[in-house]
Amino acid sequence: MPVSSHPTHVVIAGGGVAAVECALALRDLAGDRVRLTIIAPAPDFELRPMRTAEPFSRGHVRRHPLDDLAAQVGAELITDSVVRVDADGHSVLCAGDRTVAYDALVLAVGAQHRTAFRHALTFTGDRSTLSFNGLLADIDEGYAHTVSFVVPPGTTWPLPLYELALMTAHEAWSMGIEDIRMQLVTPEDAPLALFGPEGSAAVAKLLDTAKIAFRGTCYTRQDADGRAVVLPDDEPLDSQRVVALPTIEGLAIGGVPADERGFVDVDEHGRVTSLADVYAAGDATTSPIKQGGLACQQADAVAEVLAAAAGADVHPTPFRPVLRGRLMAGRGAAYLEHSLHGGAGDTPPREMRLWSVAHKIDGKYLSPWLAGFEDGDAKAPVIDHAGDLIIDVALPAAIPAT
């Protein structure tokens, strides 16, 4: 994409984490050298990671109008979905039959969720998420004495399920219910193993304290009746209730090459393989860990390339994932921070501090943008989880092979 005397027209497809981060980054890095158009399927941005807190009255999903973002970055906002890319013609076709031309295209369209087990409560993190109120009521009224929390094979961000399990356990114990057995069933060999030995050990201690059994290296599938069974012996889960994460698949967009699961292959700067001037970031890509913080880092890498191509004094750096996470886990715990940067080791646990929902996802531009809404919301500027453990980990991610 050659540098032009005219602003480079960048079209960003999507309205989630990666799309917002990319728009903010481009405006900061490139300024008036770029003209932005955002094509988003919904009018609002949703902070979906707070979905796990809603059944327990510990927080709620924040929604922010994308009109506000568009005004801030000087973008045109189109409420629609991209269904086809004409890379040769440098244009996209929207579901509403509108064609939009571009100089550079960023696909930040996310992914789609599939129910892994018909007979399970499935947490998807969007508006279709099943309410846990019924499950909590069944526990409270003595109808459910055994609950399994299941990570199906292929799911690449299990942290929300740990939050659900720990907060469910806390809810049960706080109601004085002791005759309940819970287990977490996962392909991981250790609790939240992506966070390394120290972080995993801290989570294991949390599970033990909450009396949640951990069953690692367990692969599940759906049997003919739609129930979860554990391989290799097709052992049925001995549970009255099953809570599961969905499987994740890419969104099929015409004209965009994808793998067998629908994900788009990109290089370390976010360039889509074999398509000139087309980039992708976030859950839509083949990056095996589908997590908001990593999506922001991918979007930043794309924004740097586009800003440099537009003539900004920016030296693009490749995507080098650093995994960070914050785990809401119930009351009575400490704050733990673990870092592997420069051999720093662990900092000791210390007293819990207040934290803003803006930092549930760690994004260079997204977090300050969200914090601006929190600061302007007198009703709920900060969430005090009264002793929630937040495991704050920052380490080069050991990305598993796909």
Secondary structure, DSSP 8 states (H G I E B T S, - for coil): ----SS-EEEEEE-SSHHHHHHHHHHHHHHGGGEEEEEEESSSEEE-GGGGGGGGGTS----EEEHHHHHHHHT-EEEES-EEEEETTTTEEEETTS-EEE-SEEEE---EEEE-S-SSSEE--SSTT---SHHHHHHHHTTS--EEEEE--TT----HHHHHHHHHHHHHHHHTT--S-EEEEE-S-SSTTGGGHHHHHHHHHHHHHHTTEEEE-S--EEE-TTS-EEETTTTEE---SEEEE--EEEE---BT----TTS-B-B-TT-BBTT-TTEEE-GGGBS-S---HHHHHHHHHHHHHHHHHHTT-S--------EE-------SS--EEEEE-GGG--EEEEE----B-GGGSS--TTHHHHHHHHHHT-TT-SSB--SS---EEEEEE------
